């Protein structure tokens, strides 16, 4: 059984316990991060911690842990739970209080939990091994602060289950104005006429670390133009290529949308180029 970190202690997972009055359990009052670890090295660790701090600030939850202390926690867990590729799952709730109340208690101590999980890379040495995924479109029924990486994920879970029930990999969400927001647990890119396009950062999407890395790699490479702008559902359904990105999915090409092939029904040439840039970056 793996070891985990909970409120200052390293202990076996089966011995980790929190109060039933913890606000993360009662209200989903907390935030989280998932940090991919390839060959023992966390990918874009500083960016993940910046986003964590932004989420904590947005829900008014101060946590006195420095980046040096976080690194020590992560290093200990990775040494206790060896594996070539893993993910660090980090969750912080507002902690427990003597009674259930909606307002923020001032006397609580945050609950800090970290564990490792096995991670199977979606992109390995050969890009030919990537077959791609499938997706459906669905109305975006989530709250209006998707920029906070909140543990309150019921809407995301329901969207994702809708995709699974349809035999798809992911649900790509569309807002009331007919604009693409993101996937149930991913960001979305499309390619049209050689241009890479992704919805802009806003309260409607989580600013993905992999999304930002893809944009950085594409801009620095300069082979393909790139735009951050609104994407209509019509642009999505007629795109030459569709990708979804996340820490666990990496850059996954979508080869079928709503039962209809995307482009030629296989990973496209632009994806192949960008995935190659990503692989080079990931290898260090």
SVG drawing of the C-alpha trace seen along z (x, -y; Angstrom):
<svg xmlns="http://www.w3.org/2000/svg" viewBox="-28 -36 45 38">
<polyline fill="none" stroke="black" stroke-width="0.4" points="0.0,0.0 1.3,-3.5 2.3,-6.2 0.6,-9.6 1.1,-13.0 -1.6,-14.3 -1.3,-17.3 2.4,-17.1 2.7,-13.3 3.8,-10.6 1.7,-7.5 0.2,-4.5 -2.8,-5.3 -5.1,-3.0 -4.3,-4.9 -5.0,-8.3 -8.2,-9.7 -10.1,-13.1 -13.1,-14.2 -16.6,-13.8 -17.0,-17.5 -14.2,-18.4 -15.5,-21.2 -14.0,-19.4 -16.3,-16.5 -19.4,-18.5 -19.2,-21.3 -16.4,-20.5 -14.8,-23.6 -11.3,-23.1 -8.9,-23.1 -6.5,-20.7 -3.7,-20.1 -2.5,-17.2 1.1,-17.4 2.5,-14.9 5.9,-13.3 7.9,-11.9 11.1,-10.0 11.0,-11.2 10.7,-14.9 7.5,-17.0 6.5,-18.7 6.1,-22.5 6.0,-22.3 6.3,-26.1 3.3,-26.7 1.2,-24.2 2.0,-25.8 1.2,-29.3 -2.2,-28.0 -2.7,-26.4 -1.9,-29.7 -4.3,-31.5 -7.1,-29.0 -6.4,-29.3 -6.5,-33.1 -9.8,-33.0 -11.5,-31.0 -9.8,-33.1 -7.9,-30.1 -4.4,-31.1 -1.9,-28.2 1.5,-28.7 3.6,-26.3 6.6,-27.5 7.6,-26.1 10.7,-24.6 8.5,-22.8 6.2,-21.6 9.3,-20.2 10.4,-18.3 6.9,-16.7 6.9,-15.7 10.4,-14.4 9.6,-12.2 6.5,-10.8 8.2,-10.1 11.0,-8.3 8.5,-6.3 6.3,-5.4 8.8,-4.7 7.7,-4.6 9.0,-5.9 5.8,-7.9 3.5,-9.2 1.1,-12.0 1.1,-14.0 -2.4,-14.6 -2.6,-17.6 -5.8,-18.6 -6.4,-21.4 -9.7,-21.9 -10.7,-24.5 -10.6,-21.9 -13.1,-20.8 -15.3,-22.8 -17.5,-21.9 -20.7,-22.5 -21.9,-22.5 -22.3,-26.1 -22.0,-27.8 -19.9,-30.8 -16.2,-30.4 -15.1,-29.6 -12.1,-31.5 -10.7,-29.0 -10.2,-26.0 -6.9,-24.5 -6.6,-23.6 -6.5,-19.9 -3.5,-19.2 -3.4,-15.9 -0.9,-14.7 -0.7,-11.3 1.0,-9.7 -0.9,-7.9 0.5,-5.7 0.5,-7.7 0.5,-6.1 1.9,-8.6 -0.4,-9.1 2.5,-10.0 5.5,-7.6 8.5,-7.3 6.6,-6.7 3.8,-9.0 2.5,-6.3 1.3,-4.5 -1.2,-7.3 -4.6,-6.3 -6.6,-9.2 -9.8,-9.5 -13.4,-10.3 -15.7,-13.1 -19.2,-14.3 -20.5,-17.9 -22.7,-18.7 -24.2,-21.9 -21.9,-23.4 -23.9,-23.3 -21.1,-24.1 -20.7,-27.1 -19.2,-30.5 -15.8,-30.2 -14.2,-27.3 -10.8,-29.2 -10.7,-27.9 -9.5,-24.3 -12.1,-23.4 -12.8,-20.0 -16.5,-20.6 -16.5,-18.6 -20.0,-17.0 -20.9,-18.8 -17.6,-17.8 -18.1,-14.2 -21.7,-14.2 -20.4,-15.6 -17.6,-13.0 -20.0,-10.1 -22.3,-11.4 -19.3,-10.9 -18.6,-7.4 -22.2,-6.4 -22.0,-7.4 -18.8,-5.4 -16.7,-8.5 -13.4,-9.6 -14.5,-13.1 -17.3,-15.6 -16.5,-19.0 -18.7,-21.6 -20.6,-24.4 -22.0,-27.5 -25.4,-29.1 -24.0,-31.4 -22.8,-28.4 -19.1,-28.9 -16.8,-26.0 -15.5,-26.3 -13.4,-23.2 -13.8,-19.5 -15.1,-17.9 -11.5,-17.5 -9.4,-19.0 -8.8,-22.1 -9.7,-22.1 -7.7,-23.0 -8.8,-23.0 -6.9,-23.3 -8.5,-25.1 -6.5,-25.8 -3.2,-25.4 -4.0,-27.7 -4.1,-26.4 -7.0,-27.9 -8.0,-27.6 -10.6,-29.4 -9.2,-32.3 -8.5,-32.3 -11.5,-33.4 -13.7,-32.4 -15.3,-29.8 -12.3,-27.6 -9.5,-26.3 -6.2,-27.7 -4.5,-24.4 -0.8,-24.0 -0.5,-21.7 -2.6,-24.2 -0.2,-27.0 2.8,-24.8 1.4,-23.9 0.8,-27.6 4.4,-28.4 5.9,-25.6 3.8,-26.6 4.7,-30.3 8.4,-29.6 8.5,-27.2 6.7,-29.5 5.8,-26.8 2.0,-27.3 0.1,-30.5 -1.8,-30.3 -4.9,-32.2 -6.6,-32.4 -10.1,-33.4 -13.7,-32.3 -14.5,-29.0 -18.0,-28.5 -19.5,-25.0 -19.7,-25.2 -15.9,-25.8 -15.5,-22.8 -17.6,-20.4 -15.9,-21.4 -12.4,-21.5 -9.5,-19.8 -8.1,-18.6 -9.3,-18.6 -7.1,-18.0 -7.7,-17.9 -5.0,-18.7 -4.4,-18.1 -1.7,-16.9 -2.9,-13.2 -4.1,-13.3 -1.1,-15.3 -2.1,-16.3 -4.7,-13.8 -6.0,-14.0 -9.8,-13.6 -10.5,-11.6 -14.2,-11.4 -16.8,-13.9 -20.5,-13.0 -19.9,-9.9 -18.4,-11.7 -14.7,-11.5 -12.6,-14.6 -10.6,-15.4 -9.3,-12.1 -10.3,-10.2 -6.8,-9.9 -4.2,-12.1 -3.4,-15.0 -0.1,-16.4 -0.3,-19.6 -0.9,-17.5 2.1,-15.3 4.4,-18.3 3.2,-19.8 3.3,-16.5 6.9,-16.2 7.7,-19.5 6.0,-18.4 8.0,-15.2 11.3,-17.0 10.3,-19.4 9.2,-16.5 12.5,-14.7 14.4,-17.8"/>
</svg>
